[in-house]
Amino acid sequence: MADDGSQLTGETKSFASHRRLDLANEHDFQLGAFRVRPAYREVRRGDVIDILEPRVMQVLAALARRMGAVVSRDELLRDCWGDVSVTDDSLHRCIGRLRKLSDSDDHKSFVIETVPRVGYRLVSADLVDRIDPEVATPESIPAPTAEARRRSPLPLMALSGVVLALFAVAAGWWLVGRDEAWRVASFENAADTLDSEGQPALSASGGQLAYVGGPEGGSQDIFVRNIRDGSTAVLVGGSANDSAPAWSPTGDRLAFVRLRPDTPCEILIKTLPNGPERSLANCRVSETSQVVWSPDGTRLYFVDRPERDRAARIVSVAAEGGPVTPVTSPPSWMRGDREQTISSDGENLAFVRWSAVGVSDIYVQKVSGGEPRRVTRDGAEVKGLAWSKSGRSLFFSSNRGGDFAVWSVASGGGEPVRLGSGLREVRRISSSADGALALELMDLRANLTEVGAGKSKLITNEAGIQWAGDISRAGVLAYVADTRSGRSVWTRSPGQPSQKLTFFPATHMDDVRWSPDGRRLAFIAAVDGRYGVYEVPAGGGPPKVLLSGNYEMASLSWEADGRTIVLATKLGGVRRLWRLDTAKPGQIAPITGPGWVAVRATSQGLLGMRHATPGIWRLNGDGSKAVRIADSPRIPTNGWMVMGDRHYWIDWPPERTPLIMSSAVSGGPVSVVMEAPGATTYSGLAIDPASGVMIYTRKIRMDVDIGLLRLERVG
């Protein structure tokens, strides 16, 4: 089969229509002196606020999404008007209104250029997709402990990276790694419909794109799209859920992963164009995986765990079948290795090593074996990874600057350089020999929902995710917000707007809890590659580091004395409960043996959840006499609250609406309190102690598409 996009395989398919740009789901961003808030149709410059017409704001957001690349008239009409038939005059009027706005600023914060007979391009020196305009002051950032590592100043680095990225597009400048320089040539939508399209895989020459698609929550098939003419066909279909497509170097075979509920996954190969599927290997433990080919097409590399509680590692098997052999050996206490990719000469394997949730770095080792070499050193999340053709650069997606954007780094190490991002999070990445990067682009909105007395309403409407945390006796809600500037703690008093409480760069935050007197908040955060327990005054102020370590912390709860906190961690690969005295920062004492992943303190002792085991247990305060008091939830969760002599939690029954459940903390019958439509598995659960109203995180929208970013090597 030709790998030039000249032919497609499989059955052609009609797709859901393109989704028109929805202002309610667009993130805020900065254009020089202008602060743009699409959901409110608001453009703010100092004390001056302009309210734009909906269509004008849609055009501005559509241009901003494209990273400074040219957007055709047809694309703007499709994105902003959808199926409504209009003439070019409507678009010209919107462009004219935006140029008038630009002219009102003496500093020319942005310019909209006309590209004759093609379309328009937004040019700005600092298109920064950030939610929060506040600038962190030195006293707002917790001082690192003596053992904590330092890294380069990220706010300045992230800003300079964006500036360079957009000048690269707009002015023909280029971005420089240690050994290579790259110019962003163009960006285009490669797969963008009402269905979800993700996990992109470019063929070696870049002529064809394989990806996983289908309706959210439905069966996922593998499709192939001709990059040249856009024609699309089903490549692997049926009732099974298939994922992680990977082209062979010659384009005549496709490897992929088949998923089955509660069963280790299976690696298969399909011969193209219409050959049968062949089972190559079964995962030993993992229910999901990723797969890549060696450049000579003789071997495949995929992700699996040797045992359920061991770190994920990269393993290898011959393309014709045979024994599975380990390739990487991460420490057993880590989350493990994934996102593997092999250089075009077949010599080097690059991968992402996860120390804990929200903490990872890029490593490179010889395919033939040996010790891996660390390439990045900031411990941020890395979601996608790909080699340049020369093998001298690595491209990756990471939240190291706050949002998930595209970065490059010399494969030998050095300071990463931001290549830019639009207004959507960049996740998986695939590269081809012609300098293209296929990007998985995600828009996810999950807002806080208040339920009670038979009624339900959203109490936040911002783009991004807000995790329900806790409500104090005074009725103040504390929660975590995940925005394009990273994660932070917010509070919301009755009848008042939300207030941001933390201003330091965190790649992960969880389990925000009020002290019994409501004067302090404790929470878990990952900063500079290290987990910690932090305490912050209710009214704001510098956070205090109560505990810091290079191990995962999952759950915490204040005890009634307001001095001690019980904590679930994964220290040395062992999950257990600990007690932390807030008057003695850094000192913890074990409470239980292995196996515990979540905890809540009650007036009668402790409640705990165990790893990989459904249910809730009651324990004495010293960790003794664990008694199972509930058979749910099916998976451990921090969506779990104690209120008086009862506790409440979210459960996700198979193929049913999520439920809020309850029982006495001493045990007894479990009852269904109410349904929680759209509750996410990462949702928190907060309960107002005065009214009994409950708040949880409800998924409002998730859109996954694929974009094609073309890079040019300079010099």
N, C-alpha and C positions, 0 to 999 in steps of 0.2 A: 504494500500500500504506500502511495506517495505521501511524503511528509511535507508537502508544500501548500497544503490547503486546497489542492485541486479536486479532491473528492471527499465525500462524507460517507460514513457507514451507517447502517441501521435504518430505522423507520422515521420518516419525517414527522414532525409534531407541531401542532399549533399551540401557541403560548398565550397566557393571560396578557392583557394589554399592558402597556407601560404605565407606571404609577406617576401621576402628576405631582410636582413638588408641593408638599404640604407644609405651610409656614409653621403650624403648631408644633412640628417635629424637628424644626431646624435649630441648630445650636447658635448661640450668640457668637459674634466674632468682632475683631477690631480691624478698622481700616485707618491707620494713622491716627488722626485726632478723633475719628468717628467711632463710636461704640454702636454696633448694629445688633438689634434684638428682633429677629424676624418674627417670632411668635407674637410680639406686641406691635409689629410694623413700625418700630421706633428706631430712629437714628439720633444719637445723642452726641453733642460736642460741647463739653463744658456744661453750662447751664441751659444751652439751647437744645430743644428737642423738636425734631421734625417727625411727623407721622406720615408715612408713605402710603399711597394706595396699595391694596393687596397685590395687584399685578406688578407694580413697580418693584415692590419688595421681593416678589418671586423672581423677577429678572436679576436683581442684585444678588440674591442667594444662589441662583443657578450659575451665575458667572463666578462667584466666590468658591463654589464647590469644585471648580475645574482647575485649581492649583495654578492659575495664571495662564492656562492654555487657551487656545482659540476655541470658541463655542459657535457652531454654525447657527444661522437663522432658523433652520428647520428644527434643530435641537432645542433652541429657546422656545419656539412656538409649541413644541411637543411637551416640554417640561412645565411650561407656565400656563398654557391654554388648553392642553389636552386635546379632546375631540372637538372643541369649539372652533368653528371655522372663522378665521380672522385674516385680515390682510397684513402686509408688512408694516402698514402705517401704525397699527397698534403697538408693534414692537418698537418702531422708531420713536413714538411718543414716550414710551417708558425709558428708552435710552436717553432721550433728551432731558427727561426729568432728573435722571441720575447725574448727567453731566452738569446740570444746573446746580445740583447739590455739591458736586465736586468743586465747581467754580466758586462756591461760597466760602471755601477754605483757602486762605492765602498760601498755605504750605502744600497745597495739592496732595492731600493724603492719598488720593487714588485718581486714576485716569481710566476711562473706558476708550480703548482704541478700536477703530473700525479697520477690519481686514477686508479690503475690497473683494466683492463677489464671494465672500466666505462667511463672515460673521463678526463677532466682537471678542475682545479680550480685556479682562480686568487686570490692571497693573497697579500694584501697591508695594511699597518697600516693606511694609509690615502687616500683611494679612495674617493675623495671629488668631487661630481658632481657640479662644479661651473663654470660659464662662465668667471668670472672676476678675474684675478690674483692679482689685486691691493689690497693692504691692507689699510683700512681706517685709516687715522691719526686722532688724537683727534680733531685737528682744523677743519677737514672736516665734522664733525658731529655737526649739530645745537644744541646749548644748549637748554635743555627743559625749558619751562616757569615754573614759580613758581607753577602753578596749575597742571603741567603734572606729571603723575605717572612715577616711575622708575621701571625697571625690571632688571633681571640678565643680565650679559654681553653675548649677544647672539652669537657673532662670536666665542668666546672661547667655549661656551657651545655646539654650533652646531658642531664644529670641534671635541671636545672630544666625542660627541655622535656618530659621524661617526666612529671614531677610535674604540670605544668600540663595535660598531655594527659589524665591519668587523673582529675584533679579536674574537668576539663571534662565528662567523662562522668558521674562519680559525683555531683558537687555542683552541676552546672549552671553552672559558671564557663565562661569562653571564652578562646580563644587569639587573640592580637592580632597582626596584621601591621602594616605601617606605616599602611595605609589601610582595612583591613577586619579585622573580628573574626569568628572562626569557633567554633562549638560542635559537638563531635562528638555527633551525635544517636543513632546506632545502628550496629551492625555485624552482618552476616549472611553466611552462606556462600551464594554464588551458583552455584558449580559445584564439586562436591567428590565425586569418585568414585575408583575404583581406577585409572582411566585418568588421563592428564595433560590438564589444561585450562589454557590460557594465552593470552597476547596478547589481552586483553579489549578490546572496542570497544562502548561504550554508544551507542545511538541518541540523536539530539538531545534527545528528550524524556525519555529514560531508561526508556522502556517495554520495550525489547528489548536483549538482550546477545548480540553475536556473539563467538565465540571459536574458537580452534584446539584441537582435541582428538584423542585417539587413544592407543593403547598406546605406551609408551616404546619407541623404536626402530622403530616401525611407521609406516605411512602416516598422515599428518595431514590431517584434514578440517576444514571450517569448519561450526560449528553455530550455531544461534540459539536463545536461551531467552527465553521470555516471563517478564518479571520479576514480573508479577502472579500467575500461577498455577504457574510453574515448569515448564510444558510445554516440551519441547525437540525440535528437528528438525534433520536434516542440511540445510545450506544449499548447500554446495559439497562434493561427494564425488568418489569415483573413485580411480584408482591414483596420481595425481599428489600431490605434497606441496604443500599450499597454506598460506599464512601471512598475517599482518598484515591482517586484515579492517578495513575502514573504511566506515562508513555515509555515504551522501550526506545532505545536510541535510534533505531531505524524506523520507528513509527508503525511497525507491523503487528505489535502486540500492546495490550493494555493490561496492567496489573491494577487490582483494586481490592478493597476490604469489604467483606460481607458481615453485617451486624445482625445478631439475633439476641432477643432479650434474655438477660441472665445467663448467657452462654459465651464462652471465649470466641473471639472473632475468627474469621477464616480468610486466608490470602488466596486470591484466584487470579488466573491469567486468561484473557480472551484473545484469541487470534483474530486479526482483522483482515478483510472487512466483515465477513460473516461466519467466522469459525466458531467452534464450541467454546464454552468456558471449561477451564481445567483447574481443579483444586491443587494448590501448590503446598500449602502448610496451614496448620491450625495453630492459633495462638494458645499458649499454655495456660495463661490466666486472664490476660487483658480482654475486655469486651470491645474496645476500640483500638485502632492502630493507624499508622501511616506507613507508606511504602515508597521506596525509590529504587531505580535500577542503577547498576554499575554502568559506566560509559561504554563498556564493551558488550553489554547485554547478557553477560553470563551469570550474574548474581543479582539477588534482590535483598534489600535491607528494610527491616520493619521493626516496630516497637512492641515489646512484650515484657511481662514481669516473670521472674523465675518462680516467685511465690506471691500469694495475695498481698502480704504486708511488706514485700521487698520493693526496692526502687525499680522503676521501669528502666530497661536498657535497650540498646539497639542490637539486633541479632541479624544473622545473614543466612540465606539458603540459596543453593544453586537454582538457576532458572528452570532446569529440567527436574528439579526435586532432589530430595536427599536430606541429610541431617541438618538441623538448625544449630548454628554456632554463635556464641556471644561475641560481640565486637567491642562494646563499651562496658565498663565496670564501675558504675557510680557507687559512692558510699551507700550502704543499706539504709541509712537514716534519711536520705534525701527523697524527694518526689521522683527524680530520675531524669532520663534523657529522652528527647524527642526532636521533631522538626529537622531530621537528618537530611543532609544534602551532600553530594559527592562532586568534587571538582572535575572539570572536563578532561583532565589528564588521568583521572582515576586514582590519583595518589593520596588525596586528602579527604577526610570526612569531617564536615562541620556539623555541629548539633547544638541544641539548647539544653543546658543542664539546669533543672529546677531544684533548688534547695528547699523551697517551701512555696506555698501559695503566694503569688505576687513577687517572688524573688527568684531570678534566674540570670544566667550569663551565657555567652557564646563560647564554645570550645572548638578546637580543631585537633585532630589526631590523624596519624597515618592509617590508611585503610588496612595496611598489613599488621597494625597493632602498635603498641607503645603507649607512653603516657600522654594524655591529652594536654594541650596548651591552651590556657585561658586567653581569650581575645578581648572581651569586655569585662569591666570590673566595677560596675555600678549597681548590680543586683536588681535592676528593674525587670519588668515583665517583657519577655520577647515572645511574640506570637507567630512569626513567620521568618523564614531564612532561605536565602538563595545565593549561589555563587555568580560572579561575573564570568564571562567566557574565558578570560585570561587566568582566572584563579587568584588574582592579586587583590580582589575586593570581595566583600560579602555585603549583600543587601539584607536588611531585616526590618521588621515592624516592631515598635516598642513604645511603651509609655514613659520612657526615660525623661522626656520633656513635659510630661503631664498628660498629653493625649497620645493615642496610638498613631504614630506617623511612620513614614519610610525614612530609614537611615542607611548610610554606608559606612564601612570601616575597613581598613586595610586588613587582609587576612593574617598578617603578621602581628596585628595589634596596633593600638594607637587611639587617638581621639575620634569617636564617631562623628559624622557630619550629617546633618538633617537634609534630606532631599526634598522635603515638603510634604504637605498633606492638604486635602480639601476639608470639607466639613463632615466627613464620615470617618469612623475608626477603621484603620487598616489592620487586617488580621493576617491570614495566610498569604504567602507570596510564592510565585513560580517564575523562573527566568528562562529565556531562550537565547540562542546564539546570536540573534539579530539585535540584541540589546533591549528587548521588551521585558517588562515585568507585569505579570498578571496579578492584580491585587484583589483580595477579598475585602469588600467594603461593607461595614455594618452600621445601621442606624438602629439603636435600641432605646426605647423609652419605657421606663417602668416607674410609676408614680405612687405616692402614698395615698391609700384609700381608707376612709373612715367608714366603719360599719357598726350598726347598732339600731335597735328598735325597728328592725325591718327595713332600714334605709341604708343606702350606700352612696358615698360621694368622694370625688377626688379632692384632696386638700393641697396637693402640689401639681403643677402642670408644666414644669420645666423639662427640657430635653435632657437625656441622660437617665441615670438611675438614682433613686433615693431609697435607702434601706431604713425601715422602721427600727428604732432603737428602744427608747424607754420614755416614760412620762413620769415626771416628779409629782409629789403630793400637791404642789402648787399648780399643776396642770401644764407644765412646760414640756414640750416634746423635744427630745434629742434624737438626731438621726444622722446618717452618713450620706453624703451626696457624692456621686461619681460624675464629674464633669470633664470637660476638655482640659482643665488645668490640674487634674488629678483628683484625689479623694480628700474630703475634709469633713469635719464635724460641724453641724448646724443645730441651732435651737429655734423653737417657735413657741412664743407665749400666746395664750388665748387672745384672739383679736388683733394680734400684731404680725407684721411680716417676719419672715425667717431672718436669722442673724448668723453669719459665719463666725465660728469660734476658733478654728485652727487655720494656720497659714503656712505650714511647712510641707514640703513635697513628700507625699506618701504614695507608694505604689499599691498598698493594700490597707484597708481598715475594716474593723469588725467589732460587733458586740459592745455598743455604747451603753453604759449603765450609770444611772444616778446613784450617788451615795444615799444611805437611808435618810439623812437630813436634807437632801436636795441641794447641798451647797457645792458639790463637786461631781465631776463626770470622770469615769474611768473608761478607757477603750484600748483596743489592740490596734497597732499600726506597724507597717513595714516601711522603714526609712533607711536609705543608703544600704540596702541589702540585709538589714538586721531587723528582727522583730522586737517589739517592745510593748510594755504596758505603760500607758500615759495617763496622767491626771491633769485636769484643767478646771479652774474655778468656774462656777455657773455663769458668772458675768463676763467671762473671757479673761485673757491674760496668758502669760507664758506657760506652756505645758511643763509639767514635771515628769521626768523619766523615772518610773518606779522599778522597771526591770528592762534589761536589754540583753539580747543574745542572738546567736546565729542559728536558732532553732524555731520551729513553727509554734505559734500560739493560736489557739482556736476559739476559746470561749472563756468568759469570766463572769463572776457574780460577787457583789458585796455581801459580806455577812452582817448580821444585825448590829454588831458593835460599831460599824462604820469605820473600823480601823483595818480589818483584814479583808482580803480578796481571795476567793478560791478561783483556780485557774486550770484550764486544760491545755497541755502542751504536748509536743512530740519532741522530746529531748533525748538525743542519742538513739533515735529510731524507736523509742518506747513512748507510747501514748499513756499518760497518767494524769491524775489530779494533784495539784500542789496548793499550798497556802502561802500567800504573800502578805507580809506585814508592811503597810504603807508607811509606817514610821521608820522602817529599816529598808530603804530601797536596795534592790539587788539581792535580797536574801529570801529564798523560798525553801519550804520544807515539804517533802512528799506526803501525800495523804493516802493514796491507793497504790495498788500494783498496776500492771500493764492493762491496756485495753480501753481506757476511757477517753472520750473525745469532746464531751460537752458537759456543762455543770450549771446547776442553779442552787443557791443557798435558800433554806427555809427555816422557819422557827423550830422545826423538828429535826434538823440535820441537813443532809444534802440530797439532791437528786442528780442523777447522772445518766448519760447515754454512752453506749459502748460502740466501738468500731465494728462495722460490718455486721451488726446484730440489731434487728428492730427492737424497739421498746424503750422503756424508762425504768430506772432502778432507784430505790430509796436506800440511802446509806446513813450510818451514824456520822457524826461530825469528824470522827477520826478515820473514816473510810471503811469501817468494819461493817459486817452483816449486811451485805448488798442483797436486797430483795426486789425482784421484778414486780412492778405495780401496773404496767401497761404494756400491751403488745405493739403499740404504734408510738412514734412514727416509723415508717419503713426505712427512712434514712435519717441520720443525725442532723439536727438543725439548731440554729440559734433563734429561729422563730418560735420562741418558747418563753413563757412568763409565769412567775409565781405571783399570785394575788391572794393574800391572806392564807386560808387553809386549802386553797385549790391552785392548781396549775393548768395552763392552757398552752396548746401547741398546734402547729399546722402539720397536716399529713397529706400525702399525695397518693390516694388509692389508684391502682392501675385503671386507666381509661375512665376515670371519673373526675368530677370537679373537685379541686382541693377542699379540704375540710378543716375547720377549727374544732379541736377536740378538748375535752377537759375531764379531770378526775380530782379527787381529794389527794393531797400530798401524802397522806398516810396510806393510800391505796383504796381499792373499791371499784365500783362500776365506772366505766369510761363512757361518756356521753358526747354526742355531736352537738356543738353549740350552734354552728351555722356553716354554710358554704362560704368559700373564699375564692370566687371566680378569678382566674388569672394569677393566682398567687404563684410566685416563682420559687424555685428550690433554694434560692439565695435570700428569700424574703425574711425580714424580721417580723416581730409581732410585739406591739405595744398596747397597753391597756390603761385607760384613764382611771385612776383609783377612785375618783369622785363619781363619775357618771357610768363607768363600765364600758364606755365606747372603746372599740378595738380598732387598731390601725395596722395595716400590713402593706407590703409592696405588691402592686398589681401591674403585670406586664400589659402595656397599652399597645405597643407596636414594636415589631422587629422586622426589619427589611435587610436582606443580605443580597448584595449585587457584586458584579465583577467589573473592575476597570482595567484598562490597559495603559500603562505608563511607559513611554518609550524614552530611553536614555541614549545619549551619544557620548562616546569616549573622546576626550579632547587631549591632544598631544600624544 
